[in-house]
Structures are given as C-alpha cells and as structure tokens.
Amino acid sequence: MSDEPARAGSEERSPSGRAERMAEAVRLVVTSRERAPRPPRLEHALKRLIWRYNRECGQKAADQEESTHVSR
C-alpha cells in the first residue's frame, strides 16, 4: 500500500472496496501521526474516526455471523 490515491472504478464502489478504502485511510492517519505531531483537537477527532470505523466493522462482522447461524 502506498500514499497514492485509490483508483476510480466499479470495484471501488462495492462494499468491500469501501471497507478497503476506510482501512487504508485509518492506516494513513496512524502512520502519518507517527511522522508529525497533531494538535490535541485534531488528535481527538482522528481517534473518534478510528473508533467509529472499528465499531462499524465489528457490527457488520457480528451481523454476518448471526445471519449464518439462523436456522432454516
């Protein structure tokens, strides 16, 4: 993964493409934070973004797991 922008294509519009873009955004935030310090307000906003991203992914995984255990 690099710091170049993502390609624009149909695969980028799919749910998995969105998840990959979100993961890449979080990765860039974390790695760039190591290179340069951030103001406290921006740091707090970035932490909220990361927590929101993790909750969304965790909820989707739980929903998928629950749907596979539903009896037919």
N, C-alpha and C positions, 0 to 999 in steps of 0.2 A: 504494500500500500504506500502511496506517495502523497505528496501535498498538492497534486494537480487535481483540477475539478473533475467530477464524475461525468461520464459520457451521457448524452441525452439520447435515449432510445426507449423502446417499448419495455425492455426488461427493467428499466429504472422506475417504471410506473407500477410494477407489480408489488404486492405486499412484501415479498422477500427483498426486492430492490430497495424499498423504503426502509426496511429493517437494516439492510447493509449500509445505506446512507446514514442512518441515525448512529449506527455503531461507529462508522468512520468519523462522524462529527464529534462524538464523545472522545474517540481516540486522539483526534487532533487537538481538542481542548486540553486533554490531560497532558499530552506530550509538549504542547506549546507552553503550558503553565510551568513546566519544569525549566524552560529556557528563559522565561521572563516573569517576574512577579506581577501580580494583578492588584488593583485597588480592592479594598475589602467588599464594597458593594457588588462589584463585578464577580468577585470570587464567590460570594453568596449566591448570585444568580446562576452561575455555572454549576454550583453544587445542586441547586434546585432542578436544573435541567437534567443532570445525570441521574438524580433520584427519580424524576418523572419517567425518564427513559427506562430505568430498571424496573419500575413498577409496571409500566405498560408491557414490557417483555415478559415479566413474571406472570402477569394476569393472563396474557394470551397463552402462555405455556400451560397454565393451570386449566384454562378453558378447553384447550385441545386434549389434555389428559383426561379431563372429566368426560368429554364427549366420546372418548374411546372406551370408557368403562360403562357406558349406558347400555343396559340390556335391550335386546331387540325382540 
